[in-house]
Amino acid sequence: MEIVHRFGELSGLWVQQKKSVLIMLNMAVDLADYAGIPVLRHGDTTRYLGYQVGTGDLVGANWALRIRSIRSALRQQLPSLRVWPSGFCC
Protein backbone atom coordinates (compact mmCIF):
# COMPACT_ATOMS: atom_id res chain seq x y z
CA MET A 1 0.00 0.00 0.00
CA GLU A 2 3.03 2.25 0.29
CA ILE A 3 3.04 2.87 -3.47
CA VAL A 4 -0.67 3.80 -3.36
CA HIS A 5 -0.06 6.30 -0.54
CA ARG A 6 2.95 7.75 -2.37
CA PHE A 7 0.87 8.11 -5.54
CA GLY A 8 -1.76 9.98 -3.51
CA GLU A 9 0.83 12.35 -2.09
CA LEU A 10 2.16 13.15 -5.56
CA SER A 11 -1.14 13.35 -7.44
CA GLY A 12 -3.64 14.44 -4.81
CA LEU A 13 -5.77 11.39 -5.67
CA TRP A 14 -6.64 9.12 -2.77
CA VAL A 15 -8.00 5.60 -2.51
CA GLN A 16 -11.21 5.41 -0.47
CA GLN A 17 -10.66 2.06 1.23
CA LYS A 18 -14.32 1.67 2.27
CA LYS A 19 -15.41 1.98 -1.37
CA SER A 20 -12.55 -0.04 -2.88
CA VAL A 21 -12.21 -3.65 -3.99
CA LEU A 22 -9.02 -5.28 -5.26
CA ILE A 23 -9.18 -7.48 -8.35
CA MET A 24 -6.31 -9.97 -8.39
CA LEU A 25 -5.40 -11.03 -11.91
CA ASN A 26 -3.22 -13.88 -10.66
CA MET A 27 -5.68 -16.73 -10.10
CA ALA A 28 -3.24 -18.43 -7.71
CA VAL A 29 -3.83 -15.62 -5.19
CA ASP A 30 -6.72 -16.44 -2.88
CA LEU A 31 -7.05 -13.69 -0.27
CA ALA A 32 -10.15 -12.34 1.45
CA ASP A 33 -8.54 -8.92 1.86
CA TYR A 34 -5.25 -7.15 1.35
CA ALA A 35 -4.17 -4.25 3.57
CA GLY A 36 -7.75 -3.84 4.76
CA ILE A 37 -9.27 -3.74 1.26
CA PRO A 38 -11.53 -6.67 0.27
CA VAL A 39 -10.35 -8.83 -2.63
CA LEU A 40 -12.94 -9.76 -5.27
CA ARG A 41 -13.21 -13.53 -5.63
CA HIS A 42 -12.42 -15.04 -9.03
CA GLY A 43 -15.58 -15.32 -11.11
CA ASP A 44 -17.30 -12.41 -9.34
CA THR A 45 -17.98 -8.89 -10.55
CA THR A 46 -18.41 -5.52 -8.91
CA ARG A 47 -19.84 -2.22 -10.12
CA TYR A 48 -17.49 0.58 -11.22
CA LEU A 49 -18.77 3.76 -12.89
CA GLY A 50 -22.01 2.02 -13.80
CA TYR A 51 -20.42 -1.07 -15.34
CA GLN A 52 -19.65 -4.51 -13.98
CA VAL A 53 -15.91 -5.23 -13.76
CA GLY A 54 -14.02 -8.26 -12.49
CA THR A 55 -13.31 -11.79 -13.65
CA GLY A 56 -16.93 -12.97 -14.01
CA ASP A 57 -19.36 -12.83 -16.96
CA LEU A 58 -18.92 -9.16 -17.83
CA VAL A 59 -20.68 -9.25 -21.20
CA GLY A 60 -23.83 -10.84 -19.81
CA ALA A 61 -23.91 -8.63 -16.73
CA ASN A 62 -23.35 -5.38 -18.61
CA TRP A 63 -25.80 -6.13 -21.43
CA ALA A 64 -28.50 -7.14 -18.94
CA LEU A 65 -28.01 -3.84 -17.12
CA ARG A 66 -28.21 -1.80 -20.34
CA ILE A 67 -31.30 -3.67 -21.58
CA ARG A 68 -33.09 -3.05 -18.26
CA SER A 69 -32.18 0.63 -18.51
CA ILE A 70 -33.52 0.92 -22.08
CA ARG A 71 -36.75 -0.90 -21.19
CA SER A 72 -37.28 1.39 -18.21
CA ALA A 73 -36.74 4.48 -20.37
CA LEU A 74 -39.17 3.17 -23.00
CA ARG A 75 -41.85 2.45 -20.40
CA GLN A 76 -41.56 6.00 -19.10
CA GLN A 77 -41.90 7.45 -22.61
CA LEU A 78 -44.77 5.24 -23.81
CA PRO A 79 -47.57 7.45 -22.43
CA SER A 80 -46.18 10.53 -24.20
CA LEU A 81 -46.01 8.91 -27.64
CA ARG A 82 -48.93 9.68 -29.93
CA VAL A 83 -48.16 7.02 -32.53
CA TRP A 84 -46.82 3.65 -31.49
CA PRO A 85 -46.02 0.90 -33.99
CA SER A 86 -48.46 -1.98 -33.76
CA GLY A 87 -46.97 -5.13 -32.33
CA PHE A 88 -44.08 -3.24 -30.76
CA CYS A 89 -43.56 -4.19 -27.19
CA CYS A 90 -40.87 -3.57 -24.62
N, C-alpha and C positions, 0 to 999 in steps of 0.2 A: 504494500500500500504506500510505501515511501515514494515511489515514482508518481503515483496519483496525487499525493499531497504536494509534491514538488511541481507537478504540472499546474495544479491549482494556484500555487504561489506565483508562478510565472505568467499564467494566462488570466487569472481572475475567475476561472471556471471551477466550480466545486462539485464534487459527487455528493448527492443527497443519499446517504446510506439507507435511510428508511424507504426510499422509493426505488432503490437499485436492486438489480438481480445480475449475477454473473452467469455468462454462458460459456462453459468450458468446451472448446472444440476438440480436445483430446479425450476420446471416449474412455480411455483407461483411468481417467480421474473421476473418482466417485466421492465427492464431498457434499455435505449438507450445507455448509457455509464456509466462507473464506474471509478472514479478517472482519467478521461480523456481518458480512453481506451474504444473503442466501444464494446458493448455486442452483440454477435451473437444471432439473433432471433431464437426462437424454431422452428425447422423444416428446418432451413437453414444449409448450410455447408460452409466451407472455406478450402483453400488449406494449407497444412502443410507438408513440406518435400516431395512434389510431390503427396500426397494423400489427399483426401477430408476427413475432420473431422467435427464433429458437431453432431446435433441431427436430421439431415435429412436422406434421403435415401443414406447411405454410400455405400452399396453393389452395387447398380445400378450406382452410380456416379463413383466409383473406377473401376468397371469392364469396363464401357464405355470408360474411359480414357486409360486403358491398351489395350483394343481392338483397339482403334484408333492408339495407339503407335505401336502395332504389324503390323497393316495394312500398316502404313506408312513405317516401316522398310522393309516389304515384297515388297512394290512398288519400293523402292530404289534398292533392290537386284534383282528384276526380270530381268533387262537387262543383268546382269552379269551371269545369269544361262544358261548353255548350254542345259540342259535337264529339261523340265518342265512337270509334269504330266498332261495328257490331262484331261480337265474338271475341273482342279483346278483353282479356282479364289479367289481373295482376294478383 
